[in-house]
Amino acid sequence: MHHTITYLPIGQIVPNPKNPRKTIREEELKELAESIKSVGVLQPIIVRPDGDYYELVCGERRFKASTLASQTDIPAIIRNLTDDETMDLMITENLQRKDVSPIEESDAFLNLVQYRGYDVKALSARFGKSESYIRHRMKLADLIDGFRDLLAKDIITIGHALEICKVSAEYQKDLLEDEFGNTETPYWDCPTVANLRQTITRQYMGDLAEVKFDTSDPDLLPSMGACTTCPFNTASDTLLFPDAGTGRCLKKECLDQKEAIHLEKRIKYLVENEPEVLLLHGYTYNEEKKKKVKELQAAGYPVIQDSDWIKIHPPMPPDPEDFDLTGEEDRERFEWEKREYESNLAEYHEDIKSPGARRFLDVFDAEEGFCRPSLAKKKAATAPATNSTDPTFARKESIRQEIVSLEDQFIRNGELQDQKVFEAVEEALKSSDYKYDQNLIFSSAERDALALIMLKDVAGGYMNDGLTEEIFGAKERYISNHRYYEVIGSLTEAQRAKITRAFILHHLVENHSGPDVSGSKSETKMLFQLVESTIPDLGYSDLRKAVEDKYRKRNQTISEKLATLRDELKALEEKPAGKGKKKVVAA
């Protein structure tokens, strides 16, 4: 179709506020303006009549560059377009740009689908992009503003963005604060795509293969339906999640709610139908979990702590996919692990049938399996065989639980008492003049404190040369903290001297990264001085001279080679270029 080109005054053209193009690089605009000053606008803009003015449809970059170049008019094609035709043309032109941003593509594709009646297949045919490409770009519309801004600034890549838009806006806000909160150095602190994917999977997605409830049950939480048909199941979107497998839940609060409902139903069922099953809980500092245990006990459920019980876990069979069964060595290893598994499986079946073994349900994570009484439990013999034959079972277990809780509280009060005393002493020392005391004679308490600090520092090092065994007696694999205080008062002067020297060597040699090339480190100089003054038999001066002479000769050879190579390079650089060859200068 032929269109007449008309030169219109710049002042008679108004920009379109609905133009999908959001950014124009300033440097590119300046370059285009300089080009327009020289050769003018080569491709006319497209406008439509708007009263006494003309509304810009296509060519915003050319229009702005012409204004910057102080042009009075601009070549234009005037077309009578409806609002729908105008929007369609603007979006099409925007998508055909070479520098269109992912966010602009996303907004444009979404606009064409939502308001222009296109589907993904039609967009693919029109713009020559794969359906996968278009769907991925449209998914970017789910990014919150903070991440849209980071993508626009190239702080995150399209790879980051496609991982982030998998989770809800609420989770994105948490992710933005936790992983991208440092605005001072955003480029350096940006995680890799792989690490980001791991973080999102771990913190914001639930693995549906590991849940205890039936994922196909639509009645567990009627408002959400079954997980198998849920749009928040990654298995329902193989385009974004090609390796989804059984799927992960993108709405973790729903998953948590379903797991809680399932656990509540399961506890009720076991108490009513299989009362011999133990209801266990682990020790926890989590206040919500503590509250949950108290609520269950108050409701009459016989929930007890698992400290007296040892869970019996079934062995895992070897996976043939972990072995190269075409190779003899791997095949033999697989057969050996298979025999080990069968042996362990037989032991497992014996364990779950042993006297005292019971089925259990963990009220924290809904784990079910078998457990056996610990040695202390066997000795105490406090647990009845079942809770169905004893009407006072729940009350007795509740009392035992309260006793354990009070004993823990008693111990904790002792810890708090020591902590408060420590804080008071610390505050008193800060406000005292102790650190300014210039008394040259250390008190016995100060000498003991220094010995304690140094002994703890060197006890595990190789420089103590049997010092630990000498002080603590027989060689101990682990020395508890209180043992250090116990031995300090009985140290001899000779032992104190050994501790001091071991401490010096520990920090100058063992705990030191070694000398730098010039030997200028303070630790290195001090070590050499120490050796020269305290171990004269070593012949430090002669030793150092011999080593220096050896490496001086090596360096002399290297220096001669360097001089030869530098002279050759200099001669080559000064040699004129070959005849007929022109020197190339970068534009």
C-alpha positions as CSV (number, residue, x, y, z in Angstrom):
1,M,0.0,0.0,0.0
2,H,1.4,3.4,-1.0
3,H,1.3,6.2,1.6
4,T,2.1,9.9,0.9
5,I,4.9,11.4,2.9
6,T,4.3,14.8,4.4
7,Y,6.6,17.1,6.3
8,L,4.9,18.1,9.5
9,P,6.1,20.8,12.0
10,I,7.6,19.2,15.1
11,G,5.5,21.3,17.4
12,Q,2.3,20.0,15.8
13,I,3.1,16.4,16.9
14,V,2.2,15.0,20.3
15,P,3.5,11.7,21.8
16,N,1.1,8.9,22.6
17,P,0.9,8.2,26.3
18,K,0.1,4.6,25.7
19,N,3.3,3.8,23.8
20,P,4.6,0.5,25.1
21,R,8.2,1.6,24.7
22,K,9.4,2.7,28.2
23,T,13.1,3.3,27.7
24,I,15.3,5.0,25.1
25,R,19.1,5.0,25.8
26,E,20.3,8.6,26.0
27,E,23.6,7.8,24.2
28,E,21.8,6.2,21.3
29,L,19.4,9.2,21.1
30,K,22.4,11.6,21.0
31,E,24.0,9.5,18.2
32,L,20.8,9.5,16.2
33,A,20.4,13.3,16.7
34,E,23.9,13.9,15.2
35,S,23.0,11.6,12.2
36,I,19.8,13.5,11.6
37,K,21.7,16.8,11.6
38,S,23.9,15.4,8.8
39,V,21.5,13.4,6.6
40,G,18.0,14.1,8.0
41,V,15.4,11.5,9.0
42,L,15.6,8.6,6.5
43,Q,12.4,6.7,7.5
44,P,9.2,8.7,8.1
45,I,7.2,8.5,11.3
46,I,3.6,7.4,11.4
47,V,0.9,9.7,12.9
48,R,-2.8,10.0,13.1
49,P,-5.0,13.2,13.2
50,D,-5.9,14.4,16.7
51,G,-7.9,17.6,16.4
52,D,-5.5,20.4,15.4
53,Y,-2.5,18.1,16.2
54,Y,-1.2,14.8,15.1
55,E,-0.7,11.9,17.6
56,L,2.5,9.9,17.2
57,V,2.0,6.2,16.4
58,C,5.4,4.9,15.3
59,G,8.8,6.5,15.4
60,E,9.1,7.9,18.9
61,R,12.9,7.6,18.9
62,R,13.2,9.4,15.5
63,F,10.8,12.1,16.8
64,K,12.8,12.7,20.1
65,A,16.1,12.7,18.2
66,S,14.8,15.3,15.7
67,T,13.7,17.5,18.6
68,L,17.1,17.1,20.2
69,A,18.7,18.0,16.8
70,S,16.6,21.2,16.8
71,Q,14.7,20.2,13.6
72,T,11.7,22.3,12.7
73,D,9.8,19.5,10.8
74,I,9.9,15.8,10.2
75,P,8.8,13.4,7.4
76,A,5.5,11.7,8.4
77,I,2.8,9.4,7.0
78,I,-0.7,10.4,8.1
79,R,-3.1,7.5,8.7
80,N,-6.7,7.5,10.0
81,L,-6.4,4.8,12.6
82,T,-8.8,3.6,15.3
83,D,-7.6,3.3,18.9
84,D,-7.3,-0.5,18.5
85,E,-5.4,-0.2,15.2
86,T,-3.1,2.4,16.8
87,M,-2.2,0.1,19.7
88,D,-1.7,-2.9,17.5
89,L,0.7,-0.9,15.3
90,M,2.6,0.5,18.2
91,I,3.1,-2.9,19.8
92,T,4.1,-4.5,16.6
93,E,6.7,-1.8,15.9
94,N,8.0,-2.0,19.4
95,L,8.5,-5.8,19.2
96,Q,10.4,-5.6,16.0
97,R,13.1,-3.4,17.5
98,K,16.5,-4.9,18.0
99,D,17.0,-3.5,21.5
100,V,13.5,-4.3,22.9
101,S,13.8,-5.2,26.6
102,P,12.4,-8.5,28.1
103,I,9.9,-6.5,30.2
104,E,8.7,-4.5,27.2
105,E,8.3,-7.8,25.3
106,S,6.4,-9.2,28.2
107,D,4.0,-6.3,28.4
108,A,3.5,-6.2,24.7
109,F,2.7,-9.9,24.3
110,L,0.4,-9.8,27.2
111,N,-1.4,-6.8,25.8
112,L,-1.9,-8.6,22.5
113,V,-3.3,-11.7,24.2
114,Q,-5.5,-9.9,26.7
115,Y,-6.9,-7.0,24.6
116,R,-6.2,-7.8,21.0
117,G,-7.6,-11.3,20.7
118,Y,-4.3,-13.1,19.9
119,D,-3.3,-16.4,21.3
120,V,0.3,-17.7,21.7
121,K,0.2,-19.7,18.5
122,A,-0.8,-16.6,16.5
123,L,1.9,-14.5,18.1
124,S,4.5,-17.1,17.3
125,A,3.5,-17.1,13.6
126,R,3.4,-13.3,13.5
127,F,6.7,-12.4,15.2
128,G,8.7,-15.5,14.3
129,K,9.3,-16.5,17.9
130,S,8.8,-20.0,19.4
131,E,5.7,-20.5,21.6
132,S,8.1,-21.3,24.5
133,Y,9.9,-18.0,24.1
134,I,6.6,-16.1,24.1
135,R,5.2,-17.9,27.1
136,H,8.4,-17.3,29.1
137,R,8.3,-13.6,28.2
138,M,4.6,-13.3,29.2
139,K,5.5,-15.0,32.6
140,L,7.8,-12.0,33.4
141,A,4.6,-10.0,34.0
142,D,4.4,-11.8,37.3
143,L,7.6,-10.1,38.6
144,I,7.1,-7.5,41.3
145,D,8.3,-3.9,40.6
146,G,11.5,-4.4,42.5
147,F,12.6,-7.3,40.3
148,R,11.4,-5.6,37.1
149,D,13.6,-2.7,38.0
150,L,16.6,-5.0,38.6
151,L,16.0,-6.7,35.3
152,A,15.7,-3.3,33.5
153,K,19.1,-2.2,35.0
154,D,20.7,-5.5,34.0
155,I,21.5,-6.4,37.6
156,I,19.7,-9.7,37.2
157,T,19.5,-11.7,34.0
158,I,16.6,-13.1,32.2
159,G,17.6,-16.5,33.8
160,H,17.2,-15.0,37.3
161,A,13.9,-13.4,36.3
162,L,12.4,-16.7,35.0
163,E,13.3,-18.4,38.3
164,I,11.9,-15.6,40.4
165,C,8.6,-15.3,38.6
166,K,7.9,-18.9,39.5
167,V,6.9,-17.9,43.0
168,S,4.1,-15.6,44.4
169,A,4.4,-11.9,44.8
170,E,4.6,-12.4,48.6
171,Y,7.5,-14.7,48.3
172,Q,9.2,-12.5,45.8
173,K,9.1,-9.6,48.4
174,D,10.9,-11.9,50.9
175,L,13.4,-13.0,48.2
176,L,14.1,-9.4,47.2
177,E,14.9,-8.4,50.7
178,D,16.9,-11.6,51.6
179,E,18.9,-12.1,48.5
180,F,19.0,-8.7,46.7
181,G,18.8,-6.4,49.7
182,N,22.3,-4.8,49.3
183,T,21.7,-1.8,47.1
184,E,25.3,-0.6,47.6
185,T,26.9,-3.4,45.6
186,P,24.0,-5.1,43.8
187,Y,26.1,-6.6,41.0
188,W,28.6,-8.3,43.3
189,D,25.9,-9.6,45.7
190,C,23.7,-11.1,43.0
191,P,23.5,-14.9,43.4
192,T,24.1,-17.2,40.4
193,V,21.0,-18.6,38.7
194,A,21.8,-22.1,40.0
195,N,22.1,-20.8,43.6
196,L,19.0,-18.8,43.2
197,R,17.1,-21.8,41.9
198,Q,18.3,-23.9,44.9
199,T,17.2,-21.1,47.4
200,I,13.7,-20.8,45.8
201,T,13.2,-24.6,45.7
202,R,14.4,-25.0,49.3
203,Q,12.6,-22.0,50.9
204,Y,9.5,-21.4,48.8
205,M,8.5,-24.7,47.3
206,G,7.2,-27.9,48.8
207,D,8.2,-31.3,47.3
208,L,4.9,-33.1,46.7
209,A,6.7,-36.4,46.5
210,E,7.6,-36.1,50.2
211,V,4.2,-35.1,51.7
212,K,2.3,-37.6,53.9
213,F,-1.2,-36.9,52.6
214,D,-2.9,-38.1,49.4
215,T,-2.2,-35.4,46.8
216,S,-5.2,-36.5,44.7
217,D,-7.7,-35.9,47.6
218,P,-9.9,-32.9,46.6
219,D,-11.7,-32.9,50.0
220,L,-8.7,-32.4,52.3
221,L,-8.9,-28.7,51.7
222,P,-12.0,-28.2,49.6
223,S,-11.3,-24.5,48.8
224,M,-8.0,-25.5,47.0
225,G,-8.9,-29.0,45.7
226,A,-6.5,-31.8,44.8
227,C,-2.7,-31.0,44.4
228,T,-2.6,-33.2,41.2
229,T,-4.8,-30.7,39.3
230,C,-3.7,-27.5,41.0
231,P,-2.3,-24.7,38.9
232,F,0.3,-24.1,41.8
233,N,1.7,-27.6,41.1
234,T,4.8,-27.2,38.9
235,A,3.9,-30.5,37.2
236,S,1.0,-28.7,35.6
237,D,3.4,-26.2,33.8
238,T,6.0,-28.3,32.0
239,L,7.1,-25.2,30.0
240,L,8.4,-23.4,33.0
241,F,9.2,-26.6,34.9
242,P,10.4,-29.2,32.4
243,D,11.9,-31.4,35.1
244,A,9.0,-31.1,37.5
245,G,8.5,-34.8,38.0
246,T,5.8,-35.4,40.6
247,G,5.8,-31.6,41.1
248,R,6.5,-29.0,43.7
249,C,3.9,-26.7,45.4
250,L,4.3,-23.0,44.6
251,K,1.8,-22.1,47.3
252,K,3.6,-23.3,50.4
253,E,1.1,-21.9,52.9
254,C,-1.6,-24.1,51.3
255,L,0.7,-27.1,51.5
256,D,1.4,-26.4,55.2
257,Q,-2.3,-26.1,55.9
258,K,-3.0,-29.4,54.2
259,E,-0.2,-31.2,56.1
260,A,-1.6,-29.8,59.4
261,I,-5.1,-31.0,58.6
262,H,-3.9,-34.4,57.5
263,L,-1.8,-34.8,60.7
264,E,-4.7,-33.8,62.9
265,K,-7.0,-36.4,61.2
266,R,-4.3,-39.0,61.5
267,I,-3.7,-38.5,65.2
268,K,-7.4,-38.7,65.9
269,Y,-7.7,-41.9,63.8
270,L,-4.8,-43.6,65.6
271,V,-6.0,-42.7,69.1
272,E,-9.5,-44.1,68.3
273,N,-8.6,-47.1,66.2
274,E,-4.9,-48.0,67.0
275,P,-4.2,-46.8,70.5
276,E,-1.0,-48.9,70.8
277,V,0.7,-46.4,68.4
278,L,2.9,-43.9,70.3
279,L,2.5,-40.2,69.7
280,L,6.0,-38.8,69.9
281,H,7.5,-35.3,69.7
282,G,11.2,-34.2,69.6
283,Y,12.8,-31.7,72.0
284,T,12.3,-28.2,70.6
285,Y,13.0,-24.6,71.3
286,N,10.3,-23.5,68.9
287,E,7.5,-21.9,70.9
288,E,4.8,-22.8,68.2
289,K,5.7,-26.5,68.4
290,K,5.7,-26.4,72.3
291,K,2.3,-24.8,72.1
292,K,1.1,-27.5,69.7
293,V,2.2,-30.3,72.2
294,K,0.4,-28.6,75.1
295,E,-2.8,-28.3,73.0
296,L,-2.7,-32.0,72.1
297,Q,-2.1,-33.0,75.7
298,A,-4.8,-30.8,76.9
299,A,-7.2,-32.4,74.4
300,G,-6.4,-35.8,76.0
301,Y,-3.9,-37.1,73.4
302,P,-1.1,-39.1,75.0
303,V,1.8,-37.2,73.4
304,I,5.2,-37.9,74.9
305,Q,8.8,-36.8,74.2
306,D,10.9,-39.1,72.1
307,S,14.0,-39.0,74.3
308,D,13.3,-42.5,75.7
309,W,12.7,-44.0,72.3
310,I,15.0,-44.8,69.4
311,K,13.5,-44.7,65.9
312,I,14.1,-47.7,63.7
313,H,14.7,-46.6,60.1
314,P,14.4,-49.0,57.2
315,P,17.5,-49.3,55.0
316,M,17.6,-47.7,51.6
317,P,18.2,-50.1,48.6
318,P,21.1,-49.2,46.2
319,D,19.9,-47.4,43.1
320,P,21.1,-49.2,39.9
321,E,21.2,-45.8,38.2
322,D,24.1,-44.8,40.5
323,F,26.3,-47.5,39.0
324,D,27.7,-48.2,35.6
325,L,26.6,-51.9,35.5
326,T,28.5,-52.4,32.2
327,G,31.7,-52.2,34.1
328,E,32.9,-55.1,36.2
329,E,34.1,-53.0,39.2
330,D,30.8,-51.1,39.5
331,R,28.8,-54.3,39.0
332,E,30.7,-55.9,41.9
333,R,30.2,-52.8,44.1
334,F,26.4,-52.8,43.3
335,E,26.1,-56.5,44.2
336,W,28.0,-55.9,47.4
337,E,25.8,-53.0,48.4
338,K,22.7,-55.1,47.4
339,R,23.8,-57.8,49.8
340,E,24.5,-55.2,52.5
341,Y,21.0,-53.8,52.0
342,E,19.4,-57.3,52.3
343,S,21.3,-58.0,55.5
344,N,20.3,-54.6,56.9
345,L,16.7,-55.2,55.9
346,A,16.7,-58.5,57.8
347,E,18.0,-56.8,60.9
348,Y,15.4,-54.1,60.5
349,H,12.6,-56.7,60.5
350,E,14.1,-58.3,63.5
351,D,14.3,-54.9,65.3
352,I,10.7,-54.0,64.7
353,K,9.6,-57.4,66.0
354,S,11.8,-57.2,69.1
355,P,10.2,-57.0,72.6
356,G,9.2,-53.4,73.4
357,A,9.2,-52.2,69.8
358,R,6.3,-50.0,69.0
359,R,4.8,-48.1,66.1
360,F,4.9,-44.3,66.4
361,L,3.7,-41.1,64.8
362,D,5.8,-38.0,65.1
363,V,3.4,-35.1,65.8
364,F,5.8,-32.5,64.4
365,D,6.5,-33.9,60.9
366,A,3.9,-36.7,60.6
367,E,6.7,-39.3,60.3
368,E,5.4,-42.8,60.9
369,G,7.4,-45.9,61.6
370,F,8.8,-48.2,64.4
371,C,10.8,-47.4,67.5
372,R,12.3,-49.3,70.4
373,P,12.9,-48.2,74.0
374,S,16.3,-46.8,74.8
375,L,18.5,-48.5,77.3
376,A,17.5,-46.0,80.0
377,K,13.9,-46.7,79.1
378,K,14.3,-50.4,79.4
379,K,15.9,-50.0,82.8
380,A,13.2,-47.7,84.1
381,A,10.4,-49.8,82.5
382,T,8.1,-46.8,82.8
383,A,6.1,-47.2,79.6
384,P,3.0,-49.6,79.5
385,A,2.7,-51.9,76.5
386,T,-0.4,-50.0,75.3
387,N,-2.4,-47.0,76.2
388,S,-5.7,-48.7,75.8
389,T,-5.6,-50.9,78.9
390,D,-4.7,-48.1,81.3
391,P,-7.3,-45.3,81.8
392,T,-4.7,-43.1,83.6
393,F,-2.1,-43.4,80.7
394,A,-2.7,-39.9,79.3
395,R,-2.5,-38.3,82.8
396,K,0.7,-40.2,83.8
397,E,2.4,-39.3,80.5
398,S,1.3,-35.7,81.0
399,I,2.8,-35.7,84.5
400,R,6.1,-37.2,83.2
401,Q,6.2,-34.5,80.5
402,E,5.6,-31.8,83.0
403,I,8.4,-33.2,85.2
404,V,10.8,-33.1,82.2
405,S,9.7,-29.6,81.4
406,L,10.3,-28.4,85.0
407,E,13.7,-30.1,85.2
408,D,14.7,-28.4,81.9
409,Q,13.5,-25.1,83.4
410,F,15.5,-25.7,86.6
411,I,18.7,-26.3,84.5
412,R,17.9,-23.2,82.3
413,N,17.5,-21.1,85.5
414,G,21.0,-22.1,86.5
415,E,22.3,-21.1,83.1
416,L,20.5,-17.7,83.3
417,Q,21.8,-17.1,86.8
418,D,25.4,-17.6,85.5
419,Q,24.7,-15.4,82.5
420,K,23.4,-12.6,84.7
421,V,26.4,-12.8,87.0
422,F,28.7,-12.8,84.0
423,E,27.0,-9.7,82.5
424,A,27.2,-7.9,85.9
425,V,30.9,-8.7,86.2
426,E,31.6,-7.7,82.6
427,E,29.9,-4.3,83.1
428,A,31.8,-3.7,86.3
429,L,35.1,-4.4,84.6
430,K,34.2,-2.0,81.7
431,S,33.6,0.8,84.2
432,S,36.7,0.0,86.4
433,D,40.3,1.2,86.0
434,Y,41.6,-2.4,85.8
435,K,42.8,-2.1,82.2
436,Y,44.8,1.0,83.1
437,D,46.6,-0.7,86.1
438,Q,50.3,-0.3,85.6
439,N,51.4,-2.6,88.4
440,L,54.3,-4.6,86.9
441,I,53.6,-7.6,89.2
442,F,50.8,-9.8,88.0
443,S,48.5,-11.3,90.6
444,S,48.2,-15.1,90.9
445,A,44.6,-14.8,89.4
446,E,46.0,-12.9,86.5
447,R,48.8,-15.5,85.9
448,D,46.2,-18.2,86.1
449,A,43.9,-16.4,83.6
450,L,46.8,-16.0,81.2
451,A,47.8,-19.6,81.6
452,L,44.2,-20.8,81.0
453,I,43.9,-18.7,77.8
454,M,47.2,-19.9,76.4
455,L,46.6,-23.6,77.3
456,K,43.2,-23.7,75.6
457,D,44.8,-22.1,72.6
458,V,47.6,-24.7,72.2
459,A,46.0,-27.9,73.6
460,G,45.2,-29.3,70.1
461,G,48.2,-28.1,68.3
462,Y,51.3,-30.1,67.2
463,M,53.7,-27.6,68.9
464,N,52.7,-28.7,72.5
465,D,54.9,-31.8,72.2
466,G,53.1,-33.9,74.8
467,L,52.2,-31.0,77.0
468,T,48.5,-31.8,77.0
469,E,49.2,-35.4,78.2
470,E,51.6,-34.1,80.9
471,I,49.1,-31.7,82.3
472,F,45.8,-33.7,81.9
473,G,47.3,-37.1,82.5
474,A,46.3,-39.9,80.1
475,K,45.8,-38.7,76.5
476,E,42.2,-37.6,76.1
477,R,40.4,-37.5,72.8
478,Y,38.3,-34.6,74.0
479,I,39.0,-32.3,76.9
480,S,35.9,-30.8,78.4
481,N,35.9,-27.0,79.2
482,H,35.7,-27.3,83.0
483,R,38.9,-29.5,83.0
484,Y,41.1,-26.6,82.0
485,Y,40.0,-24.6,85.1
486,E,40.6,-27.7,87.3
487,V,44.3,-28.1,86.3
488,I,45.4,-24.4,86.3
489,G,45.8,-24.1,90.0
490,S,48.2,-27.1,90.2
491,L,50.5,-26.1,87.3
492,T,54.2,-26.0,88.1
493,E,56.4,-23.1,87.0
494,A,58.1,-25.4,84.5
495,Q,54.7,-26.3,83.0
496,R,53.7,-22.6,82.8
497,A,56.9,-21.9,80.9
498,K,56.2,-24.8,78.5
499,I,52.7,-23.4,77.9
500,T,54.0,-19.9,77.2
501,R,56.6,-21.2,74.7
502,A,54.1,-23.5,73.0
503,F,51.8,-20.5,72.7
504,I,54.6,-18.4,71.1
505,L,55.4,-21.2,68.6
506,H,51.7,-21.8,67.9
507,H,51.2,-18.2,66.8
508,L,54.5,-17.7,65.0
509,V,54.6,-21.0,63.2
510,E,51.5,-23.2,63.4
511,N,48.8,-20.5,63.3
512,H,50.7,-18.3,60.9
513,S,50.3,-18.5,57.1
514,G,54.0,-18.4,56.5
515,P,56.4,-15.7,55.3
516,D,55.8,-13.6,52.3
517,V,58.4,-13.4,49.5
518,S,60.3,-10.5,51.0
519,G,60.1,-11.9,54.6
520,S,58.7,-8.5,55.7
521,K,55.9,-9.9,57.9
522,S,56.2,-9.1,61.6
523,E,55.6,-12.7,62.6
524,T,58.4,-13.8,60.2
525,K,60.9,-11.3,61.5
526,M,60.1,-12.1,65.1
527,L,60.4,-15.9,64.4
528,F,63.9,-15.4,62.9
529,Q,64.9,-13.2,65.8
530,L,63.6,-15.8,68.3
531,V,65.5,-18.6,66.6
532,E,68.7,-16.7,66.4
533,S,68.7,-15.6,70.0
534,T,67.4,-18.8,71.7
535,I,68.7,-21.6,69.6
536,P,72.4,-20.8,68.8
537,D,73.2,-24.4,67.9
538,L,71.0,-24.1,64.9
539,G,73.5,-21.9,63.2
540,Y,70.8,-19.6,61.9
541,S,73.1,-17.1,60.1
542,D,75.0,-19.8,58.2
543,L,71.7,-21.6,57.3
544,R,70.1,-18.4,56.0
545,K,73.3,-17.5,54.0
546,A,73.4,-21.0,52.4
547,V,69.8,-20.8,51.3
548,E,70.1,-17.2,50.1
549,D,73.3,-18.1,48.0
550,K,71.4,-21.0,46.4
551,Y,68.5,-18.9,45.3
552,R,70.7,-15.9,44.4
553,K,72.3,-18.1,41.7
554,R,68.9,-19.2,40.5
555,N,67.7,-15.6,40.3
556,Q,70.9,-14.5,38.5
557,T,70.2,-17.1,35.7
558,I,66.6,-15.9,35.5
559,S,67.7,-12.2,35.3
560,E,70.0,-13.0,32.4
561,K,67.3,-14.7,30.5
562,L,64.9,-11.8,31.2
563,A,67.4,-9.3,29.9
564,T,67.9,-11.3,26.6
565,L,64.2,-11.6,26.0
566,R,63.5,-7.9,26.7
567,D,66.3,-6.9,24.3
568,E,64.9,-9.1,21.6
569,L,61.3,-7.8,22.1
570,K,62.6,-4.2,22.0
571,A,64.4,-4.8,18.7
572,L,61.2,-6.4,17.2
573,E,59.1,-3.4,18.3
574,E,61.5,-0.9,16.8
575,K,61.8,-2.7,13.5
576,P,59.7,-0.9,10.7
577,A,56.6,-2.6,9.3
578,G,56.9,-4.7,6.1
579,K,56.8,-3.0,2.7
580,G,53.4,-2.3,1.3
581,K,51.6,-2.8,4.6
582,K,49.6,0.1,5.9
583,K,49.2,0.8,9.6
584,V,45.7,0.3,10.7
585,V,44.2,2.9,13.0
586,A,41.0,2.1,15.0
587,A,38.1,4.5,14.2
